[in-house]
Amino acid sequence: MSTIKLGQITVPAIGVGTWNIGEDPTKHDEEVKAIRTAVDAGATVIDTAEMYGQGRSERITAEALAPYSRENLFLIDKVLPGNASHAKLENSLDRSLRLMQTDYFDLYLLHWRGTVPLAETVEELTKMQEKGKIRHWGVSNFDTADIKELWSLPNGTDCLANENLYNLDERGIEYDLLPLMHQAGMPLIAYSPLSQGDTISGKLTDHPLIKEMAHNHHVTVYQIMLAWTIRDHHTLAIPKAASPVHAKENAEALNISFTSDELEALAKAFPKPTTKQPLATI
């Protein structure tokens, strides 16, 4: 099973994303079952955010995780940039902790940059860490210049991870951001690793190379796409568990490994950028 280190903790390199979870009441039972199926299959890292359904995702995620021991889970939550201030951050954190029915988050991220000064946000995140409400803090949707600015601030180098859009369609961060993060030992958390169900380009699931590799490995094309995102052992992928079947398949991608020839073929079919690209987001 492919793993990654987040701080001093080793976790599976594939977790569970919860974006859009809890939006449709008719899907409630299936979504709860999907999250539990993923955890049972080994995907014990759960990523959510206060923005997702204005707390509905946190509520349904908490319900799904209720049967499990907290110590066996790694919970990630995110604060909206407008709430990442001296006046609002702790209140937002406390609300998310209540909704998630936990005393602490393993990792708490600034969802993206806003108008609150970054130094102010870092100061508040550090306070929450000192209070024991979060074990670690990090950022999301930060580009190279943002990370460098962050590192220049007091306690800025305590940032544990950076969460960004990353998949075979979107390799822009490989030009300069990922090398910078790797050099510093900062893991990437890859959101939408399945290219939103292949809706970004619409060219992945029918690509002959990916279909051939899926056949050779006796897996689905989505499992090939997912395994590719974690190939460097510095990345945690957080695909959405849309159904129990997909949740199990996502976790099973932890056991896929590629030969050097396979990785070279994928690199030729989906080349990494040769120039700086604007940071891709969804």
C-alpha positions in Angstrom: 0.0 0.0 0.0 1.3 3.4 -1.0 1.8 5.8 2.0 2.9 9.3 2.7 4.2 11.1 5.8 2.2 14.0 7.1 4.4 15.4 9.9 5.4 12.4 12.0 2.3 10.4 11.0 2.3 7.9 8.1 -1.0 7.7 6.3 -2.4 6.0 3.2 -1.6 8.1 0.1 -5.3 8.1 -0.9 -7.9 9.6 1.3 -11.5 10.7 0.9 -12.7 14.1 -0.4 -16.1 15.4 0.6 -16.7 18.3 -1.8 -20.5 18.3 -2.7 -21.2 15.6 -0.1 -24.4 16.4 1.7 -25.9 18.6 -1.0 -28.7 16.2 -2.0 -30.8 14.6 0.8 -31.8 11.7 -1.4 -28.1 10.6 -1.6 -27.6 10.7 2.2 -27.5 7.0 2.9 -25.3 6.2 -0.1 -22.9 9.0 0.8 -22.6 7.8 4.4 -22.0 4.2 3.2 -19.4 5.4 0.6 -17.3 7.2 3.3 -17.5 4.1 5.5 -16.6 1.8 2.7 -13.5 4.0 1.9 -12.4 4.0 5.5 -12.9 0.2 5.8 -10.8 -0.2 2.7 -7.9 1.8 4.2 -8.6 5.4 3.1 -8.5 6.8 6.7 -7.7 10.5 5.7 -10.8 12.5 5.4 -10.8 16.0 3.8 -13.6 18.5 4.3 -14.2 22.2 4.7 -16.6 24.7 6.3 -17.4 25.9 2.8 -18.7 22.6 1.5 -22.5 22.9 1.7 -22.1 25.5 4.5 -21.4 22.8 7.0 -23.6 20.1 5.5 -20.6 18.1 4.4 -19.1 18.3 7.8 -22.3 17.0 9.4 -22.7 14.0 7.1 -19.0 13.2 7.3 -19.2 13.2 11.1 -22.2 10.9 10.9 -20.3 8.5 8.6 -17.2 8.5 10.9 -19.1 8.0 14.2 -18.5 4.2 14.4 -14.7 4.6 14.1 -12.0 5.3 16.7 -10.8 9.0 16.3 -7.2 7.9 16.8 -7.4 5.8 13.6 -8.5 8.7 11.5 -6.7 11.8 10.1 -9.1 14.6 9.7 -8.5 17.7 7.5 -10.7 20.7 7.6 -10.4 24.2 6.0 -11.3 27.8 7.0 -12.6 30.3 4.5 -10.3 33.2 3.8 -12.9 35.7 5.1 -12.9 33.9 8.4 -9.1 33.5 8.7 -8.6 36.6 11.0 -8.0 37.4 14.6 -11.7 38.1 15.1 -13.2 35.0 13.3 -10.8 32.1 12.9 -11.3 30.5 16.3 -15.0 30.8 16.0 -15.0 29.1 12.6 -12.7 26.4 13.9 -14.9 25.7 16.9 -18.0 25.5 14.7 -16.3 23.0 12.4 -15.1 21.0 15.4 -18.7 20.8 16.7 -20.1 19.8 13.4 -17.4 17.1 12.9 -17.9 16.0 16.5 -14.2 16.0 17.4 -11.9 17.8 19.8 -9.2 18.5 17.3 -8.2 18.4 13.6 -5.1 16.7 12.5 -4.6 19.4 9.8 -6.4 22.7 9.3 -6.0 24.6 6.1 -6.5 28.1 4.9 -8.8 27.3 1.9 -7.3 30.1 -0.3 -5.8 33.5 0.1 -8.2 36.4 0.7 -7.9 40.0 2.1 -6.9 39.0 5.6 -3.1 39.5 5.9 -1.3 36.2 5.7 0.8 37.0 8.8 -2.5 37.5 10.8 -3.8 34.1 9.6 -0.5 32.3 10.5 -0.5 33.9 13.9 -4.1 32.6 14.6 -3.3 29.2 13.2 -0.3 29.0 15.5 -2.5 29.9 18.5 -5.0 27.2 17.6 -2.1 24.7 17.4 -0.8 25.8 20.9 -4.4 25.4 22.3 -4.5 21.8 21.0 -7.5 22.4 18.7 -5.4 21.5 15.6 -2.3 19.3 15.4 -0.9 21.0 12.3 -1.9 23.7 9.9 -1.4 24.2 6.2 -2.6 26.1 3.1 -4.6 25.4 -0.1 -4.5 26.9 -3.6 -1.1 28.5 -2.9 1.3 29.1 -5.8 5.1 29.4 -5.7 5.1 33.1 -4.8 2.5 32.5 -2.1 4.6 29.7 -0.5 7.8 31.8 -0.6 5.9 34.7 1.1 4.5 32.3 3.7 7.9 31.0 4.5 9.2 34.5 5.1 6.7 35.1 7.9 7.2 34.2 11.6 6.2 30.5 12.0 5.5 30.3 8.3 7.8 27.3 7.8 5.5 25.3 10.2 3.1 24.9 7.3 2.7 21.2 6.9 1.1 20.9 3.4 -0.3 22.6 0.4 -3.5 21.4 -1.3 -3.9 22.1 -5.0 -5.7 20.9 -8.1 -3.5 18.1 -9.6 -4.3 15.4 -12.2 -3.2 14.2 -15.6 -5.1 17.1 -17.1 -3.6 19.7 -14.8 0.2 19.3 -14.4 1.1 23.0 -14.2 2.4 22.9 -10.6 5.1 20.6 -11.7 7.0 23.5 -13.4 8.2 25.2 -10.2 5.8 24.7 -7.3 6.2 21.0 -6.8 10.0 21.1 -7.0 10.0 23.8 -4.4 7.7 21.8 -2.1 9.7 18.6 -2.6 12.9 20.5 -1.8 11.4 21.6 1.5 9.8 18.3 2.3 6.3 19.7 2.0 3.7 17.2 0.8 1.1 18.0 -1.8 -2.6 17.2 -1.2 -4.1 16.7 -4.6 -7.8 17.6 -5.0 -9.9 16.5 -8.0 -7.2 13.8 -8.9 -9.7 12.2 -11.2 -10.2 15.4 -13.2 -13.7 15.7 -11.8 -14.7 12.4 -13.3 -12.9 13.3 -16.5 -14.9 16.5 -17.1 -12.0 18.9 -17.4 -10.7 17.8 -20.8 -13.0 14.8 -21.3 -10.1 13.0 -23.0 -8.7 10.8 -20.2 -11.1 7.8 -19.8 -11.1 7.1 -23.6 -7.3 7.6 -24.0 -5.9 4.4 -25.6 -2.8 4.4 -23.3 -4.8 4.7 -20.1 -7.3 2.1 -21.3 -4.4 -0.3 -22.2 -2.8 0.2 -18.8 -6.1 -0.4 -17.0 -6.5 -3.6 -18.9 -2.9 -4.8 -18.1 -3.3 -4.0 -14.4 -6.9 -5.4 -14.3 -8.2 -2.1 -12.9 -10.4 0.8 -14.1 -9.1 3.8 -16.0 -9.9 5.9 -13.0 -7.7 3.8 -10.8 -4.8 4.3 -13.2 -5.4 8.1 -13.1 -5.5 8.0 -9.3 -2.4 5.9 -8.9 -0.5 8.3 -11.2 -1.2 11.2 -8.9 0.5 9.5 -6.0 3.4 8.0 -7.9 6.1 10.3 -6.4 5.4 9.3 -2.7 5.0 13.0 -1.8 1.3 13.3 -2.7 -1.9 12.6 -0.8 -4.8 12.3 -3.3 -8.4 13.0 -2.0 -10.9 11.8 -4.6 -14.6 12.1 -3.7 -16.3 8.9 -2.6 -19.4 9.2 -4.8 -20.6 5.7 -4.2 -19.5 2.6 -2.2 -18.3 1.0 -5.3 -16.2 4.0 -6.3 -15.0 4.4 -2.8 -13.6 0.9 -2.7 -12.0 1.2 -6.1 -10.3 4.5 -5.1 -8.8 2.8 -2.0 -7.7 -0.2 -4.1 -5.6 2.2 -6.3 -3.2 2.3 -3.3 -1.8 -1.0 -4.4 -1.1 -0.1 -8.1 2.6 0.5 -9.0 4.0 1.5 -12.4 7.0 0.4 -14.2 9.5 3.0 -15.4 8.3 2.3 -19.0 4.7 2.9 -18.1 5.6 6.2 -16.3 7.6 7.3 -19.4 4.7 6.5 -21.7 2.3 8.5 -19.5 4.8 11.4 -19.4 4.9 11.4 -23.2 1.1 11.3 -23.6 0.5 13.9 -20.9 3.7 16.1 -20.9 4.5 18.3 -17.9 4.8 22.0 -18.6 7.9 23.6 -19.9 6.9 27.2 -18.9 5.2 28.7 -15.9 1.5 28.2 -15.9 -1.2 30.1 -14.0 -2.3 28.2 -10.9 -5.3 26.0 -11.9 -8.2 26.0 -9.5 -11.8 24.8 -9.4 
